[in-house]
Amino acid sequence: MSSPHPLVAWCQRTSESGRFQVAIILVILVNAALVGLETSAALVARHGHLFEVLNGIVLVIFLAELAIRITAYGWRVAAFLRDDWNLFDFVVVMASLVPGVGYRPERAR
């Protein structure tokens, strides 16, 4: 069997590394904190633009994570999506790109 493409090999090493996994967990925690903070009308009024920027950064990180993990599968998206957690992550991240589908705390009030 031939060696994987160098980019695939890098993505495999990266997605399996402890540092990568810890970094993603930290981003998930930051995102959860943002969601919580955005339930405060006063904070959103005062720092709404900052929340928008931070949410955009989090989304870009999650998209990059998905790209790395899918590439680690050798660009075989169907194989990637056979894993339930991968499918869950994919659906959640993709849904956040659809206008009106992503969480907006102002709708919860």
N, C-alpha and C positions, 0 to 999 in steps of 0.2 A: 504494500500500500504506500502511496506517495505521501510526502509531508504536506500538511495543509499550507495554504497560501500564507505568507508572512503576516498579513493583516489579520487573518482568521486566528493564527497562532497567538498573536499579541492580544486579541480580544478574548481568547480562551484563558490566557494567563491572567489578564486583567480582571475579567468577570469572576474568576475563581479565587482571586486574592482576598485575604482578610481585610486589607486596607480599603479596597473597593467596597466590600460589603458593609464595613463599618461606616464609610463615608455616605453610602446610600441610606443607611439607617438614620444617620444624623440629619440628612436632608428630609427624610420622612418626618422626623421629630420637629424640625424647623417648620415644615409645612403644616403639621398639626397645630403648632403654636400659632402660626399665622391665621389659620382657620378660627381658632379660639379668639384671638385678638380682634378679628374682623367682626365678631358678634357684638362688639361695643360700638354703638353709634358715635359716641364721643371720640373714640380712637380713630374710627374711619374718617370722621369729619376732619380731624387734625392731621392724620397721617395716611390718608387714602392713597395718595400718589406713591408713597413709599411701599405700601402694601402691594399695589399693582406691580411695581418694579420687582419686588421680592418674589411675588407669585410668578412673574415671567421668568425670573432666574431659576426658580425651582422647576418650572415646566421644562425649560431647556435642559436642565440636568437630568430630569426623568427621561426626556427624549434621547439624550445622549446615552443614558444607561441602557435603554431599549435597543438602540442601534448597536451598542457594543455586545449586548447579550445575543441579539439576533445574528450578528456577524460571527460570534463565537460558534454558532450552529452551522457555520459554513453557508450562510445566506439561505438556509432552508427554513423559511418562515413557517411552513406547515409543521415541520418537526418541532420547532420552537413552541408553537401554539398547542401542541399535544400535552404539554405539561400544564396542569391546572393553574399553578401560580403564575406561570408565564402568560397564560391566557388572561388571567385576572389583571395582571399588571398592564398588559397591552390594551385591554378594553378600558381600564380606568384612565390611562394616559391619553388614549385616542379620544375618549369622550370629553376630556378636558379641553380638547382642541375645537370642539363643536360649539359654536355660539349658542348661548342659552341653555346648554346642558351642564356646564361646569358649575361648581358650587358658588353661589353668590349670597353672602350673608344678608344683604339688604332684602332679599326675598323671604328670609326666615322671620322677619319682623312683622 
